[in-house]
Amino acid sequence: MSASFLEYCTEHSIKRHLAAPYSAQQNSMVEWRNLSMLAMVRSMMKAKNVPSWLWGEAVMTAVFLLNRAPTQSLVGRMPYEAWYGVKLAVHFLRVFG
């Protein structure tokens, strides 16, 4: 909420959208992303029949993959590519489980 941060965002063409703290319901894009990530985790775990204590590993894998998958909001670019400016190689990916 500081003036210096607002100035920084303006200089770098960053759009700010304020929401009440701890209320994901106000941000439908984040809510959708969370739901799709959890659905991906459940699918991976069920497909490979892995024990539930590997839930954390499945979540980290799902987030890793989603950050490296092209999205419509970035016009076919990967979030990793948009953040770092480098196209990422994905030749090292393996099947979960």
N, C-alpha and C positions, 0 to 999 in steps of 0.2 A: 504494500500500500504506500510505500515511500515515493516521494517525487522523483528521486534519482533513479529508481527502478522503472518508473513510468517513462522517464526520459530515455533510458536505455532501450526499452521495448520499442518506443517510437522510432528511435534512430535505426534500429535493426529490423523494422517492419514486422514486429512480433505482435500478434493480436492477443489481447488479454480478455479472458472471460472469467468473471468473478462468480463464486458460488459459496454457499454456506459451508463451513468446515464439517467434515465427517458426514456428508450427505451425497453419496454417489448417485442417488436418484435424480439429482439436478443435472447431472452430466450423462446424457444418454449414450454418448460415444464411449465413455469409459465403462459404463455399465454393460454395453454390448460387448466390448473387448474382454471384460472379465468373464462374461457368460460364455463367449466363444472359447476362451482359454480353458475354462473348467470343463467344457464339453470335450475339448481336445484331450485333456488329461484323462477323463473318464474313458474315452474311446481307446486311447493308447493302453491304458491299464487293463481294460476288458479284452481287447484284441490279443494281448500277449499273456493274459492270465497271471499277472504279477501280483505279489502280496501287497496289502494295503500299506505296509510300512515303507514302501518305495514311493509313496505319494509325493514327497518333496522332490525326489529326483524327476518324477514325471512332470511336475509343475515347472521346474527349471528347464527341462527339455522343451516343453511346450512354449514357454516364453522365448527361449533361444530361437526356436523355429519361427515363431510369429514375428520376431524382430528381423528375421532374414527372409521373409516372404513379401513379395510385392503387394502393395495396397492401392486401392482406388484413390484414397485421399492424397497419395503422393504420386499419382499418375504413373503407376506401374513401377515405381522405384521401391526399394526396400528401406525400412526405417533406418537400418544400419548405414546404408548408402547415403541417405539424406543427412544423417547426423555427422558422419565422419568424412563424407565426400569421396569415398572409395567404394568401388564395386567389389563386393565380397565373393570370394570363391566358395563354393559349397561342395566341392568334391570329397570332402572329408566326412560328410554326413553318413550315418549308418541307421539301420532299422532299430527302433526302440525295443528294449527287452532282450 
